[in-house]
Amino acid sequence: MHEHDSNFTICSLVPGATEILCSLGLEGNIIGISDLCYYPESIQDKPIVSNSRVITEGFTSAQVELEMKRILESGQVPYDVDVEWFKSQRPDLIITQDNCNICEIDIDFIQSRLNQFGYKPEVLVIDPKSISQIYTSIREIAFSTNKVIAGEALICGLRLRIKELLDVFHDYPPTRVISIEGVDPLVLGGNWIPEMYRLLGCDYGIMTKGSSAMRIKIEEIVDFDPEYIFVDLCSSSLERQVKEVKWLFELPDFLDITAIKMNNFYILEHEYYSNPGPRIIDGIELVANILKPGSCETSGLKGLKLVNNPPKEHGMRDYVGLV
């Protein structure tokens, strides 16, 4: 545990950790972030000290997949870190993750670079795979930054919001849903994402509890026949997602799925689902308000509902904003 003062410096390489730090009142102590840290907007002027080597905007999912495969098969890693920045700035605490070695810098990569930094910082690794483990990450970050009381207060507030949803959805009929976080290839969200939906009484039956994100075939989705389809493509803006889901509508039998017939196709801001931090609860509330309108306040949250079914242009005019 560090004594919290204005001189204590932090480098966060994980978007979820950055959100947690800011929620704990430590935004001023952050001196470096990754290129995937977008929230809150006030941190976007912080130095970016790690970058993905695979650009998603402007490229299709298939093109991104091919480039990622090329990098990995050549024995390289899909991100870079600014070693010179670490040498000169020497942050006291570096926060990284051990959940995905493709999307974000992981602990193995950081450990392989520590001897180049020229000093020995404290390195905190977060690895949540469930909502309760997200609370654990908050506690670990709060302990390492001497913000234990603020951390418990944050967790208490998040738990209260979930309890309020559980009260509203205690008699909600089981509803078949899926959350798609990748297309071409087709990937369903795992870890904490199925739990987010099951808290609302939904049937996320394709995946078992605790499963990681999983590549599946369209036939499996057709057989499950979801009543709602939610799309939150990892590291993709809403505009990019709208373009990418064209691939889904070209798959055999996709238009025959109940969710499509019932006009229950939604595209959601991916950060509420892919970043394991406080805004995960925002993501649950956004889905709750779709399933049961008026169940909670979702002002300012980003999402789209398909209104031209099937899409006519595969553009933003095929959709309407949720809020």
JOFENPE-V906829 format. One record per backbone hydrogen bond with DSSP energy under -0.5 kcal/mol. NH is the residue of the N-H (numbers start at 1). CO is the residue of the C=O. If there is no record, write none. Layout:
BEGIN
nh:NH co:CO
nh:NH co:CO
END
This chain:
BEGIN
nh:2 co:144
nh:5 co:3
nh:8 co:5
nh:10 co:29
nh:11 co:93
nh:12 co:32
nh:13 co:11
nh:13 co:95
nh:18 co:14
nh:19 co:15
nh:20 co:16
nh:21 co:17
nh:22 co:18
nh:23 co:19
nh:24 co:20
nh:25 co:22
nh:26 co:21
nh:29 co:26
nh:30 co:26
nh:30 co:27
nh:31 co:10
nh:32 co:10
nh:33 co:47
nh:34 co:12
nh:35 co:50
nh:37 co:34
nh:38 co:36
nh:43 co:40
nh:44 co:41
nh:46 co:43
nh:47 co:31
nh:49 co:33
nh:49 co:47
nh:50 co:33
nh:51 co:80
nh:53 co:78
nh:54 co:78
nh:55 co:53
nh:59 co:56
nh:64 co:60
nh:65 co:61
nh:66 co:62
nh:67 co:63
nh:68 co:64
nh:69 co:65
nh:70 co:66
nh:71 co:67
nh:72 co:68
nh:73 co:69
nh:74 co:70
nh:75 co:72
nh:76 co:71
nh:80 co:51
nh:82 co:49
nh:83 co:81
nh:86 co:82
nh:87 co:83
nh:88 co:84
nh:89 co:85
nh:90 co:86
nh:92 co:9
nh:93 co:9
nh:94 co:122
nh:95 co:11
nh:96 co:94
nh:96 co:124
nh:97 co:105
nh:98 co:126
nh:104 co:100
nh:107 co:97
nh:110 co:106
nh:111 co:107
nh:112 co:108
nh:113 co:109
nh:113 co:110
nh:114 co:110
nh:116 co:113
nh:117 co:113
nh:117 co:114
nh:118 co:114
nh:119 co:114
nh:121 co:119
nh:122 co:92
nh:124 co:94
nh:124 co:122
nh:125 co:123
nh:126 co:96
nh:126 co:124
nh:134 co:130
nh:135 co:131
nh:136 co:132
nh:137 co:133
nh:138 co:134
nh:139 co:135
nh:140 co:136
nh:141 co:137
nh:142 co:138
nh:143 co:139
nh:144 co:140
nh:145 co:141
nh:146 co:143
nh:147 co:142
nh:151 co:147
nh:152 co:148
nh:153 co:149
nh:154 co:150
nh:155 co:151
nh:156 co:152
nh:157 co:153
nh:158 co:154
nh:159 co:155
nh:160 co:156
nh:161 co:157
nh:162 co:158
nh:163 co:159
nh:164 co:160
nh:165 co:161
nh:166 co:162
nh:167 co:163
nh:168 co:164
nh:169 co:165
nh:170 co:167
nh:172 co:169
nh:175 co:201
nh:177 co:203
nh:178 co:228
nh:180 co:230
nh:181 co:179
nh:181 co:187
nh:182 co:187
nh:187 co:182
nh:188 co:214
nh:189 co:179
nh:191 co:211
nh:193 co:190
nh:195 co:191
nh:196 co:192
nh:197 co:193
nh:198 co:194
nh:199 co:195
nh:200 co:197
nh:201 co:198
nh:202 co:197
nh:203 co:175
nh:204 co:202
nh:207 co:204
nh:211 co:208
nh:214 co:188
nh:216 co:186
nh:220 co:217
nh:221 co:217
nh:222 co:218
nh:223 co:219
nh:224 co:220
nh:225 co:221
nh:227 co:176
nh:228 co:176
nh:229 co:264
nh:230 co:178
nh:231 co:266
nh:232 co:180
nh:234 co:181
nh:236 co:233
nh:241 co:237
nh:242 co:238
nh:243 co:239
nh:244 co:240
nh:245 co:241
nh:246 co:243
nh:247 co:244
nh:248 co:245
nh:249 co:245
nh:250 co:246
nh:250 co:247
nh:251 co:248
nh:254 co:251
nh:256 co:253
nh:257 co:254
nh:259 co:226
nh:260 co:257
nh:261 co:257
nh:262 co:258
nh:263 co:260
nh:264 co:259
nh:266 co:229
nh:266 co:264
nh:267 co:304
nh:268 co:231
nh:269 co:302
nh:270 co:236
nh:272 co:269
nh:273 co:270
nh:274 co:270
nh:275 co:271
nh:276 co:274
nh:277 co:275
nh:280 co:277
nh:281 co:278
nh:283 co:279
nh:284 co:280
nh:285 co:281
nh:286 co:282
nh:287 co:283
nh:288 co:284
nh:289 co:285
nh:290 co:286
nh:291 co:287
nh:292 co:288
nh:295 co:292
nh:301 co:298
nh:304 co:267
nh:305 co:320
nh:306 co:265
nh:307 co:318
nh:308 co:318
nh:309 co:307
nh:310 co:308
nh:318 co:315
nh:319 co:316
nh:320 co:305
nh:322 co:303
END
